[in-house]
Amino acid sequence: MLWQLLTSPLDGLLWIAEQIEERATTELEQKENLQKRLTTLQLKFDLGDISEEDFVIQEQEILEAMEVELNEQG
C-alpha cells in the first residue's frame, strides 16, 4: 500500500510521457505520409498517368491537409 502511494506519481508521469510519444509519432507519420502522397502524385503527373486537372485537384487537397496539420501544431 505504501509502495503504491509512493510510486503512483511516477506511474502517472510515465503514462503522460507515453501519450506524448505516441502523439508525436502519429503526427510525424501523418506528415511523412502527406509528403509521400505529394511526391507520388507528382510522379504520376510526370509519367502522364493523370491529367493536369486531376493533378491540380489532388495537389490542392494534399496541400490543404498539410496546412491544417501545420496550424494544429502551432
N, C-alpha and C positions, 0 to 999 in steps of 0.2 A: 504494500500500500504506500509506504513512504517512498519507495523507489519510483513508483508510478507518478507520484506527485512531483518528484524531483525531475523526472525525465519528460514530463508532459509538455513543458515549454519547448524543449528541444525537438520533440516529435512534431509539434506544430510548425516550427521553423523549417524542419526538413520537408514537411508536406508543402509549405509555401514555396520552397526552393524547387521542388519537383514540378509544381504547377507553372512556375516562371519558366523553367527549362522547357517544358512541354509546349508552352505557348510560343516561345522564341523559335523553337524548332519548326513548329507548324507555320509560323509566319515566314520563315526563311524558305521552307519548301514551297509555299504558295508563290513567293516572289520568284524563285527559280523556275517554277512551273510556268508562270506568265512569260518570263523571258524566253523559255524554250518554245512556248507556243508562238511567240512573235518571230523567232528565228525560223521555225518550221514553216510558218505562213510565208515569210519572205522567200524561202527556198522553193516552196510550191509555186509562187508567183514567178520567180526567176526561171523555173523549169517549164512554165506555161501550163501548169496543172490547174490553175484557177484564173479566172478573168480579173481584170483590173478592178472592176466594180465589186466583185466578191472580196478581193484583197482589201480594198478601202474600207468596206463594211466591217470585216473581221478585224482588221488592224485597229479601227476605232474602238471596237468592243474591248479588245485587249488593253489598249492604252487607257481607256476609261477605268477598267478594273485595276490597272497599275496605279492610277491617280487616286482611286478610292483607298487602296491599300496604303499609299503614302500619307493620305490625310488621316487615316486611322492611327498611324504610327506617331504622327507629330501633333 
